[in-house]
Amino acid sequence: MRIGILTGGGDVPGLNPCIRAITLSARERGWEVIGLKRGWQGVLEIDPDDPESRARHTIMLHRDAVRGIENVGGTILHSSRLDPRTTDSGDQTGLALRNLDRLGVDALVTMGGDGTLRFSAYLAQLGVKVISVPKTMDNDVFGTDYCLGFSTAVTRSVAMTNSLRTTCASHERIGIVELFGRRSGETALLSGFLSQVERIAIAEVPVDFEGLLSLLLHDKKYNPNGYAICMISEGATILGEDVHDEMGVSNIERRNLKVSTRLARMIASRSQESSLVQEIGYLMRAGEPDAIDRMVGFAYGAYAVQLIEQGRTGKMVCLQDGKYSCVDAGMLLEGTRRVNVPGLYDPAIFRARLRDVEGMPMFVY
């Protein structure tokens, strides 16, 4: 048996622990493990008959090859965002499958977010033996409560937001911290709650600017240190901003600005307050994984190999209600995972709320 592993989409901490767990678990069973570099782009570019091409696009994984990688962020296999169905040359799924066959891959473990896992679900429909591992710091893959990278992203965001307090206080400003999260505001909501910022704006609820501004001005006025912090998802929208012209720019120019910058300009135009804008961005996914992402990475990897051994392919490993489980690989196509606003967020005051804690899984979501 030869297992292929690839990582697609953006990198997150936790991928390398998962790669190590897959490798060690497979090797314990006497199986071979081949790492496929640069995601599906590498699979399409490789010439399996050319030793130089194989060396550039693959790596044989064994205990020594994965020693210590659990302490390193990102992915040793590198990554790409390519979907073989949508290349400039058309649908290249057939080429990808032929190359995998020529590489002797019997089963495949793919780690990725929405794009990578959608193609994995497609392969499962074609009968390919594939196991999907969900990873995204937005934690927005439908069918699982947890994706690799989420905990570390929250940990990084909390630490950097709390560090920013000294600068906001020194200059007595309103701080606006923008986090990744185009469709889901979960990262901002949990990071904002844990760092206890004054207000949180998430992607699921359009922002009532007048209400938010009034609260931030109140927060700043009554803070002995003279500042307030608002955390906002990159995918958040501001109600009515297209019909106002406070920023002196066109609607097209406005849409090209980050939401944190737009919010800061609106605050400046409606009040005498200036803001300090900080996009944490890629630093959320940089560096080594925290304890949770190591733990889940190890577990997801070992579980993926167990499912292959049991002949239960075409699955996505997942966490549901705090327990490891699996669902059909196509589950992510059946819905959209977003914040449970009625249960976890109060849009009137822009804050997280925990109505009923009893019986909830550890990660709240």
C-alpha positions as CSV (number, residue, x, y, z in Angstrom):
1,M,0.0,0.0,0.0
2,R,1.3,3.5,-0.9
3,I,-0.4,6.5,0.6
4,G,-0.1,10.0,-1.1
5,I,-0.3,13.2,1.0
6,L,-0.9,16.7,-0.4
7,T,-1.7,20.1,1.1
8,G,-3.7,22.7,-0.7
9,G,-4.8,26.3,-0.2
10,G,-3.3,28.6,2.4
11,D,-0.9,27.2,5.0
12,V,-1.9,26.8,8.6
13,P,-0.1,25.6,11.7
14,G,-1.1,22.0,12.4
15,L,-0.4,20.6,8.9
16,N,3.0,19.3,9.7
17,P,1.9,17.4,12.9
18,C,-0.8,15.8,10.7
19,I,1.8,14.8,8.0
20,R,4.0,13.3,10.7
21,A,1.1,11.3,12.2
22,I,0.0,10.0,8.8
23,T,3.6,9.0,8.0
24,L,4.3,7.2,11.3
25,S,0.9,5.5,11.4
26,A,1.2,4.2,7.8
27,R,4.8,3.1,8.3
28,E,3.8,1.1,11.4
29,R,1.5,-0.9,9.1
30,G,4.3,-1.5,6.6
31,W,2.9,1.0,4.1
32,E,4.9,3.5,2.0
33,V,4.1,7.2,2.1
34,I,4.8,9.7,-0.7
35,G,4.5,13.4,-0.2
36,L,3.1,15.3,-3.2
37,K,4.6,18.8,-3.3
38,R,2.7,22.0,-4.1
39,G,-0.7,20.5,-4.0
40,W,-2.6,19.7,-7.2
41,Q,-0.3,22.0,-9.2
42,G,2.6,19.7,-8.5
43,V,0.6,16.6,-9.4
44,L,-0.2,18.1,-12.8
45,E,3.3,19.3,-13.5
46,I,5.2,16.1,-12.6
47,D,6.6,13.8,-15.2
48,P,6.6,10.5,-13.3
49,D,9.1,9.0,-15.8
50,D,11.7,11.8,-15.2
51,P,13.7,11.2,-12.0
52,E,14.5,14.9,-11.7
53,S,10.8,15.8,-12.0
54,R,9.9,13.2,-9.4
55,A,12.5,14.6,-7.0
56,R,11.2,18.2,-7.5
57,H,7.6,17.3,-7.0
58,T,7.6,14.4,-4.5
59,I,9.3,13.2,-1.4
60,M,9.3,9.7,0.2
61,L,8.2,10.1,3.8
62,H,9.6,8.0,6.6
63,R,10.4,8.5,10.3
64,D,13.6,10.5,9.7
65,A,12.0,12.7,7.0
66,V,9.2,13.9,9.4
67,R,11.3,14.1,12.6
68,G,10.7,17.3,14.4
69,I,8.3,18.8,11.8
70,E,5.5,18.9,14.4
71,N,7.3,22.0,15.8
72,V,7.3,23.9,12.6
73,G,4.4,25.9,11.1
74,G,3.2,25.8,7.5
75,T,3.6,22.6,5.4
76,I,6.8,20.8,4.4
77,L,5.0,19.8,1.3
78,H,4.4,23.4,0.2
79,S,1.0,24.3,-1.2
80,S,-1.0,25.7,-4.1
81,R,-4.6,26.8,-4.7
82,L,-5.0,25.0,-8.0
83,D,-8.2,23.0,-8.8
84,P,-7.5,20.6,-11.7
85,R,-11.0,21.1,-13.0
86,T,-10.4,24.8,-13.7
87,T,-7.0,25.2,-15.2
88,D,-6.2,27.4,-18.2
89,S,-6.1,24.2,-20.3
90,G,-9.5,23.1,-19.1
91,D,-10.4,20.1,-16.9
92,Q,-7.2,18.3,-16.1
93,T,-8.7,15.7,-13.6
94,G,-7.8,12.9,-15.9
95,L,-4.1,13.9,-16.0
96,A,-4.0,14.2,-12.2
97,L,-5.4,10.7,-11.8
98,R,-3.0,9.2,-14.4
99,N,0.0,10.8,-12.7
100,L,-1.2,9.5,-9.3
101,D,-1.5,6.0,-10.8
102,R,2.0,6.2,-12.4
103,L,3.3,7.2,-9.0
104,G,1.8,4.1,-7.5
105,V,-0.6,5.9,-5.2
106,D,-3.2,3.6,-3.8
107,A,-5.0,6.0,-1.5
108,L,-4.8,9.7,-1.0
109,V,-5.0,12.0,2.0
110,T,-5.7,15.7,1.1
111,M,-5.5,18.5,3.6
112,G,-7.2,21.8,2.7
113,G,-10.0,24.2,3.0
114,D,-13.1,24.7,0.9
115,G,-11.5,24.5,-2.5
116,T,-9.2,21.6,-1.9
117,L,-11.9,19.6,-0.1
118,R,-14.4,20.2,-2.9
119,F,-12.1,18.6,-5.4
120,S,-11.5,15.7,-2.9
121,A,-15.3,15.2,-2.7
122,Y,-15.4,15.1,-6.5
123,L,-12.6,12.5,-6.6
124,A,-14.6,10.4,-4.0
125,Q,-17.5,10.5,-6.4
126,L,-15.2,9.1,-9.1
127,G,-14.3,6.2,-6.8
128,V,-10.8,7.5,-5.8
129,K,-9.7,6.3,-2.4
130,V,-9.4,9.6,-0.6
131,I,-9.6,10.9,2.9
132,S,-10.1,14.7,3.5
133,V,-8.6,16.6,6.4
134,P,-10.2,20.0,7.0
135,K,-7.9,23.0,7.6
136,T,-8.6,26.6,7.6
137,M,-8.0,29.3,10.3
138,D,-11.5,30.6,9.5
139,N,-13.0,27.3,10.8
140,D,-15.7,27.5,8.2
141,V,-15.8,24.0,6.6
142,F,-19.3,22.6,6.8
143,G,-19.5,19.2,8.5
144,T,-16.9,19.7,11.2
145,D,-16.7,21.8,14.4
146,Y,-13.0,22.2,14.1
147,C,-10.4,22.8,11.3
148,L,-6.7,22.7,11.7
149,G,-5.2,26.1,12.2
150,F,-8.1,27.7,14.0
151,S,-6.8,27.6,17.5
152,T,-3.4,28.9,16.6
153,A,-5.0,31.8,14.6
154,V,-7.0,32.7,17.7
155,T,-4.0,32.4,20.0
156,R,-2.0,34.7,17.7
157,S,-4.8,37.2,17.4
158,V,-5.5,37.4,21.1
159,A,-1.8,37.9,21.9
160,M,-1.2,40.6,19.3
161,T,-4.5,42.4,20.1
162,N,-3.5,42.6,23.8
163,S,-0.1,43.9,22.9
164,L,-1.7,46.6,20.8
165,R,-3.5,47.9,23.9
166,T,-0.4,49.8,25.1
167,T,-0.1,51.8,21.8
168,C,-3.9,52.5,21.7
169,A,-3.7,53.7,25.3
170,S,-0.5,55.8,24.8
171,H,-2.2,57.7,21.9
172,E,-5.7,57.5,23.3
173,R,-7.2,56.2,20.1
174,I,-9.8,53.8,18.9
175,G,-8.0,50.6,17.8
176,I,-9.5,48.7,14.9
177,V,-8.1,45.1,14.5
178,E,-9.0,43.3,11.3
179,L,-8.8,39.5,11.1
180,F,-9.2,37.0,8.3
181,G,-12.7,35.7,7.8
182,R,-14.4,36.4,4.5
183,R,-17.6,34.3,5.1
184,S,-17.4,33.5,8.8
185,G,-16.8,35.8,11.7
186,E,-15.9,33.0,14.1
187,T,-12.2,33.8,14.3
188,A,-13.0,37.5,15.1
189,L,-15.8,36.6,17.5
190,L,-13.7,34.1,19.6
191,S,-10.5,36.2,19.4
192,G,-12.4,39.3,20.4
193,F,-14.2,37.6,23.3
194,L,-11.0,36.0,24.7
195,S,-9.1,39.3,24.4
196,Q,-12.1,41.2,25.8
197,V,-12.1,43.9,23.3
198,E,-14.8,46.5,23.6
199,R,-16.7,45.7,20.4
200,I,-16.7,43.0,17.7
201,A,-18.1,43.2,14.2
202,I,-18.5,39.9,12.3
203,A,-19.1,38.9,8.7
204,E,-22.6,37.4,9.4
205,V,-24.2,40.7,10.6
206,P,-24.0,44.0,8.6
207,V,-22.6,46.7,10.9
208,D,-24.9,49.5,12.0
209,F,-22.3,52.1,11.9
210,E,-24.1,54.8,14.0
211,G,-24.7,52.3,16.7
212,L,-21.1,51.0,16.7
213,L,-19.7,54.5,16.7
214,S,-21.8,55.6,19.6
215,L,-20.7,52.6,21.7
216,L,-17.0,53.0,20.8
217,L,-17.1,56.7,21.7
218,H,-18.7,55.8,25.1
219,D,-16.2,53.0,25.7
220,K,-13.3,55.3,25.0
221,K,-14.7,58.1,27.1
222,Y,-15.2,56.0,30.2
223,N,-12.0,54.0,29.9
224,P,-9.5,55.4,32.4
225,N,-6.7,54.9,29.8
226,G,-8.7,56.7,27.1
227,Y,-9.0,54.1,24.4
228,A,-11.3,51.4,22.9
229,I,-10.7,48.5,20.6
230,C,-13.0,47.0,17.9
231,M,-12.2,43.7,16.3
232,I,-13.7,43.1,12.8
233,S,-13.8,40.3,10.3
234,E,-12.4,41.1,6.8
235,G,-15.8,40.0,5.4
236,A,-17.8,42.3,7.4
237,T,-20.0,44.9,5.7
238,I,-21.2,48.3,6.9
239,L,-24.8,49.2,6.4
240,G,-25.4,52.0,4.0
241,E,-21.8,52.9,3.4
242,D,-22.4,52.9,-0.4
243,V,-24.9,55.8,-0.1
244,H,-22.6,58.0,2.0
245,D,-19.7,60.0,0.7
246,E,-17.9,60.8,3.9
247,M,-14.6,59.4,2.7
248,G,-14.5,61.4,-0.5
249,V,-13.9,58.4,-2.7
250,S,-16.0,56.6,-5.3
251,N,-18.0,53.4,-4.5
252,I,-15.5,51.3,-6.5
253,E,-12.5,52.8,-4.7
254,R,-14.3,52.3,-1.4
255,R,-14.9,48.6,-2.1
256,N,-11.2,48.1,-2.8
257,L,-10.3,49.4,0.6
258,K,-10.1,47.0,3.6
259,V,-13.1,47.1,5.8
260,S,-11.0,48.2,8.8
261,T,-9.7,51.2,6.8
262,R,-13.2,52.1,5.6
263,L,-14.4,51.9,9.2
264,A,-11.6,54.1,10.4
265,R,-12.3,56.7,7.7
266,M,-16.0,56.7,8.6
267,I,-15.2,57.2,12.3
268,A,-12.9,60.1,11.4
269,S,-15.6,61.7,9.2
270,R,-18.3,61.5,11.9
271,S,-16.3,62.3,15.0
272,Q,-13.2,64.0,16.2
273,E,-11.5,60.7,16.9
274,S,-8.7,59.1,14.9
275,S,-8.2,55.4,14.8
276,L,-5.3,53.0,14.8
277,V,-5.8,50.3,12.2
278,Q,-4.1,46.9,12.5
279,E,-4.6,44.0,10.0
280,I,-3.1,41.0,11.7
281,G,-3.4,39.1,8.4
282,Y,-0.9,36.4,7.6
283,L,0.7,36.5,11.1
284,M,-2.4,34.6,12.2
285,R,-1.2,31.6,10.3
286,A,2.5,32.1,10.8
287,G,4.8,30.2,13.1
288,E,4.6,27.0,15.1
289,P,1.2,25.4,16.0
290,D,-0.2,25.8,19.5
291,A,-1.1,22.8,21.7
292,I,-4.6,22.3,20.3
293,D,-3.5,22.3,16.7
294,R,-0.7,19.8,17.4
295,M,-3.2,17.6,19.3
296,V,-5.8,17.7,16.6
297,G,-3.2,17.4,13.8
298,F,-1.8,14.2,15.3
299,A,-5.3,12.8,15.8
300,Y,-6.6,13.7,12.4
301,G,-3.6,12.1,10.8
302,A,-3.7,8.9,12.7
303,Y,-7.5,8.6,12.1
304,A,-7.1,9.1,8.4
305,V,-4.8,6.1,8.2
306,Q,-7.2,4.0,10.4
307,L,-10.0,4.8,7.9
308,I,-7.9,3.7,5.0
309,E,-7.0,0.5,6.7
310,Q,-10.7,-0.1,7.4
311,G,-11.6,0.5,3.8
312,R,-13.7,3.5,4.7
313,T,-12.5,6.0,2.1
314,G,-14.4,8.9,0.6
315,K,-14.6,10.4,4.1
316,M,-13.6,13.7,5.8
317,V,-12.2,13.4,9.3
318,C,-13.9,15.8,11.7
319,L,-14.7,16.8,15.3
320,Q,-18.4,16.9,16.2
321,D,-19.5,17.8,19.8
322,G,-16.0,17.4,21.0
323,K,-15.6,13.9,19.6
324,Y,-13.5,12.6,16.6
325,S,-15.7,11.3,13.8
326,C,-16.0,11.2,10.1
327,V,-18.5,12.3,7.5
328,D,-18.8,11.7,3.8
329,A,-16.3,13.8,1.8
330,G,-19.1,15.6,0.1
331,M,-20.7,16.8,3.3
332,L,-19.0,20.2,3.0
333,L,-21.1,20.8,-0.2
334,E,-24.3,20.5,1.8
335,G,-24.2,23.8,3.7
336,T,-22.3,26.8,5.0
337,R,-20.7,26.9,8.4
338,R,-21.1,30.3,10.0
339,V,-21.5,31.8,13.4
340,N,-24.7,30.9,15.3
341,V,-25.7,34.6,15.8
342,P,-28.7,34.1,18.0
343,G,-26.8,31.9,20.4
344,L,-23.4,33.4,20.4
345,Y,-23.6,37.1,19.4
346,D,-25.5,40.2,20.3
347,P,-25.5,42.5,17.3
348,A,-27.1,45.3,19.3
349,I,-24.0,45.8,21.4
350,F,-21.4,44.1,19.1
351,R,-20.3,41.5,21.7
352,A,-20.1,37.8,22.1
353,R,-22.6,36.2,24.5
354,L,-22.8,32.8,26.1
355,R,-26.4,32.1,26.9
356,D,-26.2,28.4,27.8
357,V,-22.8,26.9,28.6
358,E,-23.9,23.6,30.1
359,G,-23.5,20.8,27.5
360,M,-21.5,22.8,25.1
361,P,-18.2,21.4,23.7
362,M,-15.0,22.9,24.9
363,F,-14.5,25.1,21.8
364,V,-17.9,26.7,22.2
365,Y,-18.6,26.4,18.5
